[in-house]
Amino acid sequence: MKFNNKKALLTITLASALVLNANAENTDKTNSSFVVHKLSDSLYAIGEPNYYQANYSYLIVGTDKALMLDAGANQKEDITQVVKSITRKPLSVLPSHLHFDHIGGLHNFDSIYLLDTAFTRQFKQKDGLYHVPESVYLGNFDHFVLQPFKVSRLVKPNEVIDLGGVKLKLLGVPGHTEDEVALYDEKNNVLLSGDHLYPSSLFVGNIKDYVASVSATLNIINKDTAIYGAHAGSDPTQVPRMTYEEIELIRDKMKAAQDKTATPEPFSGSDLVRSTHLYKVDKEVSIYSDIEFNDGRKFGY
């Protein structure tokens, strides 16, 4: 989830989904629901530049199978059809967390992975399906109703998902939400950080957890790690990539907010948020804590 004061309409033309180089700048993507950026032979970023939160999901392709981190926000168009244009290997999806903008296309997947914690296990009912309440996935913001779903595999924090030639360690990184995860590919030195870290507005659900998670992340990655987040910055057509140094700045500002040594900046409200404590990190990244939505609900745990 990110803050954007200018909601755009979703443009729904799956057939015109494009496969682009990650550095492409001049291709017209305005008529595409999904835009694919090839980051390497095994990693693809699938963006939704016309969606108001500029979501990016990631496809990782091994020699045996493939995995999506997030299912996309688009509820109507099938993101798995985009995946099939890239690979026909058996496909699973792992939500980075259970917010509406990361699970809009969850129903299109036959195999769903989920973080294995007490928080997520509580949603499993007697029918064997996971029934997640709206208060967790916040679907009212997008007129989205999450149907009960079957989980094919529960993945514990620090467990490795082996796709064949590509191994991904699941990192539990609570702070935005209790169930937030990231995926670390140590061999290729890539971190897929979901809503844990991205170059835009970071929503804090629990600042103590968030500071601890960012600090732990910095201890795992290094200055050469390629870090890809779930929401674009000011240019929604560009893959949201961050640097180690930027993560350090986020950690330091968040720690100052936690210690109350940083002063919040004025906030005038938005389409989504009524009030918050706003801390600017740089021209792209801001931290939002103590959030109250326009419907009166408070964000956090």
C-alpha positions as CSV (number, residue, x, y, z in Angstrom):
1,M,0.0,0.0,0.0
2,K,1.3,3.5,-0.8
3,F,-0.1,7.0,-0.7
4,N,-1.1,8.6,-4.0
5,N,-3.2,11.7,-4.0
6,K,-4.2,11.3,-7.7
7,K,-6.2,8.2,-8.2
8,A,-6.0,7.0,-11.8
9,L,-8.5,4.6,-13.5
10,L,-7.3,1.1,-14.3
11,T,-6.8,0.6,-18.0
12,I,-7.8,-2.9,-18.9
13,T,-6.1,-4.2,-22.1
14,L,-4.2,-7.4,-21.1
15,A,-3.6,-8.4,-24.7
16,S,-1.3,-5.4,-25.1
17,A,0.9,-6.3,-22.2
18,L,4.5,-5.4,-23.1
19,V,7.8,-7.1,-22.5
20,L,10.4,-4.4,-21.9
21,N,14.0,-4.0,-20.8
22,A,14.2,-2.7,-17.2
23,N,15.8,0.5,-18.4
24,A,13.3,1.2,-21.2
25,E,12.1,4.8,-21.0
26,N,10.4,5.8,-24.2
27,T,7.9,3.0,-24.9
28,D,4.2,4.0,-24.6
29,K,2.7,1.9,-21.9
30,T,-0.4,3.9,-21.1
31,N,-2.8,1.4,-22.7
32,S,-1.5,-1.6,-20.9
33,S,-2.8,-3.1,-17.7
34,F,0.5,-5.0,-17.2
35,V,3.9,-4.1,-18.3
36,V,6.8,-6.6,-18.0
37,H,10.3,-5.6,-17.4
38,K,12.9,-8.3,-17.8
39,L,15.5,-7.9,-15.0
40,S,17.5,-11.1,-15.7
41,D,16.9,-14.5,-17.3
42,S,15.2,-15.6,-14.1
43,L,13.6,-12.4,-12.8
44,Y,10.8,-10.3,-14.2
45,A,9.0,-7.3,-12.8
46,I,5.3,-7.1,-13.8
47,G,4.1,-3.5,-13.3
48,E,0.6,-1.9,-13.2
49,P,1.6,1.7,-14.1
50,N,-2.0,2.8,-14.7
51,Y,-3.2,1.6,-11.3
52,Y,-3.2,4.4,-8.7
53,Q,-0.8,2.6,-6.4
54,A,1.6,1.7,-9.2
55,N,2.1,-1.9,-8.0
56,Y,4.9,-4.2,-9.1
57,S,4.8,-7.9,-8.7
58,Y,7.7,-10.2,-9.4
59,L,8.1,-13.4,-11.4
60,I,11.0,-15.7,-10.5
61,V,11.6,-18.5,-12.9
62,G,13.7,-21.6,-12.0
63,T,14.6,-24.7,-14.0
64,D,11.7,-26.6,-12.3
65,K,9.0,-24.1,-11.4
66,A,8.1,-20.5,-11.1
67,L,6.9,-18.2,-8.3
68,M,5.2,-14.9,-8.3
69,L,5.7,-12.5,-5.4
70,D,2.2,-10.9,-5.2
71,A,-0.8,-11.5,-7.4
72,G,-1.2,-8.0,-8.7
73,A,-3.9,-5.5,-7.8
74,N,-6.0,-6.0,-11.0
75,Q,-9.2,-7.9,-10.1
76,K,-10.5,-8.3,-13.7
77,E,-7.5,-9.2,-15.9
78,D,-5.6,-12.4,-15.4
79,I,-2.0,-11.8,-14.5
80,T,-1.2,-15.5,-15.0
81,Q,-1.8,-15.0,-18.7
82,V,1.1,-12.5,-18.7
83,V,3.2,-15.1,-16.9
84,K,2.3,-17.8,-19.5
85,S,3.8,-15.5,-22.2
86,I,7.1,-15.8,-20.3
87,T,7.2,-19.3,-19.0
88,R,5.0,-22.5,-18.9
89,K,6.7,-23.9,-15.8
90,P,4.4,-24.8,-12.8
91,L,3.4,-21.6,-11.2
92,S,2.7,-20.6,-7.5
93,V,2.1,-17.2,-5.9
94,L,3.3,-15.9,-2.5
95,P,1.6,-12.7,-1.3
96,S,4.1,-10.3,0.3
97,H,1.2,-9.7,2.7
98,L,-2.6,-9.8,2.6
99,H,-3.5,-6.3,1.6
100,F,-6.0,-5.8,-1.3
101,D,-3.6,-4.3,-3.7
102,H,-1.3,-7.4,-3.6
103,I,-4.0,-10.1,-3.9
104,G,-6.5,-8.7,-6.4
105,G,-5.5,-11.5,-8.8
106,L,-5.1,-14.2,-6.2
107,H,-8.1,-16.2,-7.5
108,N,-6.3,-16.8,-10.8
109,F,-3.6,-19.0,-9.2
110,D,-4.0,-22.7,-8.6
111,S,-1.1,-22.9,-6.2
112,I,-0.9,-20.3,-3.3
113,Y,1.9,-20.1,-0.8
114,L,1.5,-18.2,2.5
115,L,3.7,-17.2,5.4
116,D,3.5,-19.7,8.2
117,T,2.8,-17.9,11.5
118,A,0.1,-17.9,14.1
119,F,-1.3,-14.8,12.5
120,T,-1.9,-16.4,9.1
121,R,-2.9,-19.8,10.5
122,Q,-5.8,-18.3,12.4
123,F,-7.6,-17.7,9.1
124,K,-7.9,-21.4,8.2
125,Q,-11.4,-22.7,8.9
126,K,-13.0,-26.1,9.1
127,D,-13.5,-26.3,5.4
128,G,-9.8,-26.2,4.9
129,L,-9.9,-22.8,3.2
130,Y,-8.4,-19.5,4.5
131,H,-11.1,-16.9,5.3
132,V,-9.4,-13.5,5.7
133,P,-11.5,-10.7,7.2
134,E,-11.8,-7.4,5.4
135,S,-10.3,-5.7,8.4
136,V,-7.0,-7.4,7.4
137,Y,-7.1,-7.1,3.6
138,L,-8.8,-3.7,3.6
139,G,-10.7,-4.5,0.4
140,N,-13.3,-1.7,0.9
141,F,-10.8,0.8,-0.5
142,D,-10.9,-0.9,-3.9
143,H,-14.5,-2.4,-3.7
144,F,-12.7,-5.8,-3.4
145,V,-14.0,-8.9,-1.7
146,L,-11.5,-11.6,-1.1
147,Q,-13.0,-15.1,-1.5
148,P,-11.8,-17.9,0.7
149,F,-8.8,-19.7,-0.8
150,K,-6.8,-22.9,-0.5
151,V,-3.2,-22.7,0.6
152,S,-0.9,-25.2,-1.1
153,R,2.2,-24.5,1.0
154,L,2.9,-22.7,4.3
155,V,6.4,-21.2,4.3
156,K,8.2,-20.5,7.6
157,P,10.4,-17.4,8.1
158,N,14.0,-18.2,6.9
159,E,12.7,-21.2,5.0
160,V,14.1,-21.6,1.4
161,I,11.9,-22.0,-1.6
162,D,13.9,-23.9,-4.3
163,L,12.7,-23.3,-7.8
164,G,15.5,-25.3,-9.4
165,G,18.7,-23.2,-9.9
166,V,17.1,-20.4,-7.9
167,K,16.8,-20.5,-4.2
168,L,14.7,-17.8,-2.3
169,K,14.9,-17.4,1.4
170,L,11.7,-16.1,2.9
171,L,12.3,-13.2,5.3
172,G,9.7,-12.3,7.9
173,V,9.7,-8.5,8.0
174,P,6.8,-7.3,10.1
175,G,6.2,-3.6,10.5
176,H,4.0,-2.6,7.6
177,T,1.8,-5.6,8.6
178,E,2.3,-8.6,10.8
179,D,2.5,-10.9,7.8
180,E,4.9,-8.9,5.6
181,V,7.6,-10.9,3.9
182,A,10.5,-10.4,1.5
183,L,12.4,-12.8,-0.6
184,Y,16.2,-12.9,-0.7
185,D,18.1,-14.6,-3.5
186,E,21.6,-14.8,-2.0
187,K,23.3,-16.3,-5.1
188,N,22.1,-13.5,-7.4
189,N,22.2,-10.9,-4.6
190,V,18.6,-9.8,-5.1
191,L,16.1,-8.7,-2.5
192,L,12.4,-8.6,-3.4
193,S,11.1,-6.4,-0.6
194,G,7.3,-6.1,-1.1
195,D,5.8,-3.3,1.0
196,H,8.7,-3.6,3.5
197,L,10.8,-1.2,1.4
198,Y,10.1,0.7,-1.8
199,P,10.8,4.3,-3.1
200,S,7.6,6.0,-2.1
201,S,5.3,6.4,0.9
202,L,5.9,3.7,3.6
203,F,2.9,2.9,5.8
204,V,3.9,1.9,9.3
205,G,1.7,-0.5,11.1
206,N,4.1,-1.0,14.1
207,I,7.1,1.2,14.3
208,K,9.0,-1.0,16.7
209,D,8.7,-4.0,14.5
210,Y,9.5,-1.9,11.4
211,V,12.7,-0.5,12.8
212,A,13.8,-4.0,13.8
213,S,12.9,-5.5,10.4
214,V,14.8,-2.8,8.5
215,S,17.8,-3.2,10.7
216,A,17.7,-7.0,10.2
217,T,17.4,-6.5,6.5
218,L,20.5,-4.3,6.4
219,N,22.4,-7.1,8.2
220,I,21.4,-9.6,5.5
221,I,22.0,-7.7,2.3
222,N,25.0,-5.7,1.2
223,K,25.9,-2.6,-0.7
224,D,25.7,-4.4,-4.0
225,T,22.3,-6.0,-3.4
226,A,19.6,-5.2,-6.0
227,I,16.5,-4.2,-4.0
228,Y,13.2,-4.2,-5.8
229,G,10.0,-3.0,-4.0
230,A,6.3,-3.4,-4.6
231,H,5.4,0.2,-5.5
232,A,6.9,2.7,-7.9
233,G,8.1,6.1,-7.0
234,S,7.1,9.3,-8.9
235,D,7.4,7.5,-12.3
236,P,5.1,4.5,-12.3
237,T,6.7,3.2,-15.4
238,Q,10.0,2.6,-13.7
239,V,10.7,-0.5,-11.7
240,P,11.0,0.5,-8.0
241,R,14.7,-0.2,-7.2
242,M,16.5,1.0,-4.1
243,T,20.0,1.1,-2.8
244,Y,21.6,0.0,0.4
245,E,22.3,3.6,1.3
246,E,18.7,4.6,0.8
247,I,17.6,1.8,3.2
248,E,20.0,3.1,5.8
249,L,18.4,6.5,5.5
250,I,15.0,5.0,6.0
251,R,16.2,3.0,9.0
252,D,17.7,6.2,10.6
253,K,14.6,8.3,10.0
254,M,12.3,5.6,11.2
255,K,14.4,5.2,14.4
256,A,14.3,8.9,15.0
257,A,10.5,8.8,14.6
258,Q,10.3,5.9,17.1
259,D,12.5,7.8,19.6
260,K,10.5,11.0,19.0
261,T,13.6,12.9,18.1
262,A,12.2,13.6,14.6
263,T,9.4,16.2,14.1
264,P,6.5,15.2,11.9
265,E,5.9,17.5,8.9
266,P,2.5,19.0,8.1
267,F,0.0,16.7,6.3
268,S,-3.1,18.1,4.6
269,G,-5.0,14.8,3.9
270,S,-5.4,12.6,0.8
271,D,-7.8,10.4,-1.0
272,L,-7.0,7.6,1.5
273,V,-5.6,9.1,4.7
274,R,-7.2,11.6,7.0
275,S,-4.3,12.1,9.3
276,T,-0.8,10.8,9.9
277,H,2.6,11.6,11.3
278,L,4.6,12.3,8.2
279,Y,8.4,12.0,8.1
280,K,10.2,12.8,4.8
281,V,13.3,10.7,4.1
282,D,14.2,12.2,0.7
283,K,12.4,13.6,-2.4
284,E,10.8,10.2,-3.1
285,V,10.5,8.4,0.2
286,S,8.3,9.4,3.1
287,I,7.3,7.5,6.3
288,Y,3.6,7.6,7.5
289,S,2.9,6.5,11.1
290,D,-0.1,6.8,13.4
291,I,-2.3,6.6,10.3
292,E,-6.1,7.2,10.3
293,F,-7.9,6.5,7.1
294,N,-10.7,8.7,5.8
295,D,-13.3,6.0,6.8
296,G,-12.2,6.5,10.5
297,R,-10.2,3.3,10.8
298,K,-6.8,3.4,12.2
299,F,-4.0,1.5,10.5
300,G,-1.7,-0.7,12.6
301,Y,-1.4,-3.6,15.0
